[in-house]
Amino acid sequence: MVDRKAPLDILAVMAHPDDAELLCGGTLIKSSSRGKRVGVLDLTAGEMGSSGNAQIRAREADAAAGQMGLAMRMCAGLPDAALENDEESRLVVAAHLRALRPRVVITHWKSGRHRDHRIAAELVRDACFLSGLRKLDLPSEPFRPFKLVYATAFREDADPPDFVVDVTETMERKLDALARYASQFADATQAGEVFPSGDRPLLQQIRHKMAHYGSLIRVRYGEPFRVDEALEVDEIATLGVATF
């Protein structure tokens, strides 16, 4: 699904179909439901996954995109389980950034169990910078996103989040979007960075983890993020999240 009538407010650039839903689905749904133009760029089709195939996963991704209210979803066509931060891949991602012109880009945390997740974080960061270079070997107009954000849900090696988005109002839609990936999650007890917890069903584990992140900001459900820069506070008297 593609709608390029206007620049995007938010673009999640993730290694595989379903990564955006797992890591920041509630946040994307929250923004789209408030009128923001939100999109997902899947770097690969997930063709190397143990279950399903590229065609099945593409249909599931389209169904999930409809559930999330996305303005667009595309696949960059890079190789699953073989992502590289090389010149060719950087140009592919930069071309999409120039076409979609997102203000905020969300991607994976800088480390991860799956090598594609680690490489994606590096690839996306480099492509965001390079896409603003006028002499880059692309015919499109230069563009550089304003903000790069890392989704850290389920990462045990990430420091405490720099901020958490309250996704209480969108948690059920996040789980509904994830349920569209029947080839990956039906009867599953783990997926991606979600490690098993006994025989607890995957969606139940996700709900419990989002509840933990929500507790950090004193709400029911939340999604955690990191950034490289200090965050600005306009008025300290209006700070949220109680200390006591």
C-alpha positions as CSV (number, residue, x, y, z in Angstrom):
1,M,0.0,0.0,0.0
2,V,1.4,3.4,-1.1
3,D,0.1,6.9,-0.6
4,R,2.7,9.6,-1.3
5,K,0.5,12.6,-1.5
6,A,2.3,14.3,1.3
7,P,5.4,13.8,3.5
8,L,5.1,11.4,6.4
9,D,5.2,12.4,10.0
10,I,6.6,9.1,11.1
11,L,8.3,6.2,9.3
12,A,9.2,3.0,11.0
13,V,12.1,1.3,9.1
14,M,12.4,-2.2,10.3
15,A,14.2,-5.4,9.1
16,H,11.2,-7.7,8.7
17,P,7.4,-7.6,8.4
18,D,6.0,-7.7,12.0
19,D,9.0,-5.9,13.6
20,A,7.2,-2.6,13.5
21,E,4.1,-4.1,15.1
22,L,6.2,-5.8,17.8
23,L,8.4,-2.9,18.7
24,C,6.3,0.2,18.2
25,G,2.9,-0.8,16.9
26,G,1.0,0.9,19.6
27,T,2.9,4.2,19.0
28,L,2.3,4.1,15.3
29,I,-1.4,3.4,15.8
30,K,-1.7,6.2,18.3
31,S,-0.2,8.7,15.9
32,S,-2.2,7.6,12.9
33,S,-5.4,7.7,14.9
34,R,-4.6,11.4,15.8
35,G,-4.3,12.4,12.1
36,K,-0.5,11.9,11.6
37,R,0.7,10.4,8.4
38,V,2.5,7.2,9.4
39,G,4.2,4.6,7.3
40,V,6.3,1.4,7.6
41,L,9.3,0.4,5.4
42,D,10.1,-3.3,5.7
43,L,13.7,-3.7,4.6
44,T,13.2,-7.3,3.7
45,A,10.2,-9.6,2.9
46,G,11.1,-12.0,5.7
47,E,11.6,-14.7,3.2
48,M,14.1,-16.6,5.3
49,G,11.7,-17.1,8.2
50,S,11.2,-20.6,9.4
51,S,7.4,-20.3,8.8
52,G,5.5,-18.9,5.9
53,N,7.0,-17.3,2.8
54,A,7.4,-13.9,1.2
55,Q,4.0,-14.0,-0.4
56,I,2.2,-15.0,2.8
57,R,4.1,-12.5,4.9
58,A,3.3,-9.7,2.4
59,R,-0.4,-10.4,2.7
60,E,-0.2,-10.5,6.5
61,A,1.8,-7.2,6.5
62,D,-0.9,-5.5,4.3
63,A,-3.6,-6.8,6.7
64,A,-1.7,-5.4,9.7
65,A,-1.1,-2.1,7.9
66,G,-4.9,-1.7,7.5
67,Q,-5.4,-2.5,11.2
68,M,-2.9,0.2,12.1
69,G,-4.3,2.9,9.8
70,L,-1.0,3.4,7.9
71,A,-0.7,5.9,5.1
72,M,1.7,3.5,3.3
73,R,3.7,0.3,3.7
74,M,6.4,-0.9,1.4
75,C,9.2,-3.5,1.2
76,A,12.6,-2.3,0.2
77,G,13.5,-5.8,-1.2
78,L,16.8,-6.2,0.6
79,P,17.9,-9.8,1.4
80,D,16.5,-11.4,4.6
81,A,19.1,-12.8,7.0
82,A,21.8,-11.1,4.8
83,L,21.3,-7.3,5.4
84,E,24.4,-5.3,4.9
85,N,25.3,-1.7,5.6
86,D,26.9,-1.3,2.2
87,E,26.7,1.4,-0.5
88,E,23.9,-0.3,-2.5
89,S,21.7,-0.8,0.5
90,R,22.3,2.7,1.8
91,L,21.2,4.1,-1.6
92,V,18.0,2.0,-1.6
93,V,17.0,3.2,1.9
94,A,18.0,6.8,1.1
95,A,15.8,6.8,-2.0
96,H,12.8,5.7,0.0
97,L,13.6,8.4,2.6
98,R,13.7,11.1,-0.1
99,A,10.4,9.9,-1.6
100,L,8.5,9.6,1.7
101,R,10.2,12.5,3.5
102,P,9.4,11.5,7.1
103,R,10.0,13.9,10.0
104,V,10.7,11.1,12.4
105,V,12.3,7.7,11.7
106,I,12.0,4.8,14.1
107,T,14.2,1.8,13.8
108,H,15.8,-1.1,15.8
109,W,18.0,-0.7,18.8
110,K,21.7,-0.9,18.0
111,S,22.2,-4.5,19.2
112,G,20.0,-7.6,19.0
113,R,19.9,-11.3,18.8
114,H,19.1,-11.2,15.0
115,R,22.0,-9.8,13.0
116,D,19.5,-8.1,10.7
117,H,18.3,-6.0,13.6
118,R,21.8,-4.8,14.4
119,I,22.6,-4.1,10.8
120,A,19.3,-2.3,10.3
121,A,20.0,0.2,13.0
122,E,23.4,1.1,11.5
123,L,22.1,1.0,7.9
124,V,19.1,3.3,8.7
125,R,21.2,5.8,10.7
126,D,23.7,6.1,7.8
127,A,21.0,6.3,5.2
128,C,19.2,9.1,7.1
129,F,22.4,11.2,7.0
130,L,23.4,10.4,3.5
131,S,20.0,11.1,2.0
132,G,20.6,14.8,2.8
133,L,23.7,15.0,0.7
134,R,23.2,17.0,-2.5
135,K,25.9,15.1,-4.3
136,L,24.6,11.6,-3.4
137,D,24.3,9.4,-6.5
138,L,20.5,9.6,-6.6
139,P,18.3,11.7,-8.9
140,S,15.8,12.8,-6.2
141,E,15.9,15.9,-4.1
142,P,18.1,15.8,-0.9
143,F,16.2,15.2,2.3
144,R,17.2,14.4,5.9
145,P,14.8,13.3,8.6
146,F,14.6,15.6,11.7
147,K,14.8,12.8,14.3
148,L,16.0,9.2,14.5
149,V,14.5,7.2,17.3
150,Y,15.4,3.6,18.5
151,A,12.7,1.2,19.6
152,T,14.0,-0.8,22.6
153,A,11.1,-3.0,23.5
154,F,12.2,-6.5,24.6
155,R,15.9,-5.6,24.6
156,E,17.5,-6.7,27.8
157,D,20.8,-5.0,27.0
158,A,19.4,-1.5,26.4
159,D,19.7,1.1,29.1
160,P,16.5,2.4,30.7
161,P,14.4,4.2,28.0
162,D,14.8,7.9,27.3
163,F,11.0,8.1,27.0
164,V,8.0,5.8,27.0
165,V,4.9,6.4,24.9
166,D,1.6,5.7,26.6
167,V,-0.2,3.1,24.4
168,T,-3.0,2.1,26.7
169,E,-5.6,3.3,24.3
170,T,-4.1,1.4,21.3
171,M,-2.9,-1.8,23.0
172,E,-5.7,-4.0,21.7
173,R,-5.2,-2.7,18.2
174,K,-1.5,-3.5,18.5
175,L,-2.3,-7.1,19.5
176,D,-4.9,-7.3,16.7
177,A,-2.3,-6.2,14.2
178,L,0.2,-8.8,15.5
179,A,-2.5,-11.5,15.3
180,R,-2.6,-10.9,11.5
181,Y,0.7,-12.6,11.3
182,A,-0.7,-16.1,11.7
183,S,2.2,-17.7,9.9
184,Q,4.6,-16.3,12.5
185,F,2.7,-16.1,15.8
186,A,-0.2,-18.6,15.8
187,D,0.5,-20.9,18.9
188,A,3.9,-19.2,19.3
189,T,5.6,-18.6,22.7
190,Q,8.5,-16.6,21.4
191,A,9.3,-14.3,18.4
192,G,12.2,-12.1,17.4
193,E,13.5,-10.5,20.6
194,V,10.6,-11.9,22.7
195,F,12.1,-14.7,24.6
196,P,9.8,-17.6,25.9
197,S,8.4,-17.5,29.4
198,G,7.4,-21.1,30.0
199,D,4.4,-21.9,27.8
200,R,2.8,-18.5,28.1
201,P,1.3,-17.5,24.7
202,L,3.2,-14.9,22.7
203,L,0.5,-12.2,22.7
204,Q,0.1,-12.6,26.5
205,Q,3.8,-12.1,26.9
206,I,3.7,-9.0,24.8
207,R,0.8,-7.6,26.9
208,H,2.7,-8.2,30.1
209,K,5.9,-6.6,28.8
210,M,4.0,-3.5,27.6
211,A,2.5,-3.4,31.1
212,H,6.0,-3.3,32.6
213,Y,7.0,-0.4,30.3
214,G,3.7,1.4,31.1
215,S,4.5,1.1,34.8
216,L,7.6,3.2,34.2
217,I,5.4,6.2,33.4
218,R,2.5,5.2,35.7
219,V,0.1,4.1,33.0
220,R,-1.3,0.7,32.0
221,Y,0.7,0.0,28.8
222,G,3.7,1.7,27.2
223,E,6.4,1.3,24.5
224,P,10.0,2.3,25.2
225,F,12.4,4.3,23.1
226,R,16.0,5.7,23.1
227,V,17.5,8.7,21.3
228,D,21.1,9.9,20.9
229,E,20.4,13.5,21.9
230,A,19.2,15.1,25.1
231,L,15.4,15.7,25.2
232,E,14.1,19.2,25.5
233,V,11.8,20.2,28.4
234,D,10.0,23.5,27.8
235,E,8.6,24.0,31.3
236,I,9.9,22.0,34.2
237,A,6.8,22.8,36.3
238,T,4.7,20.6,34.0
239,L,6.9,17.5,34.1
240,G,5.0,14.3,34.2
241,V,5.5,10.9,36.0
242,A,5.3,11.1,39.8
243,T,8.5,10.6,41.9
244,F,6.6,9.5,45.0
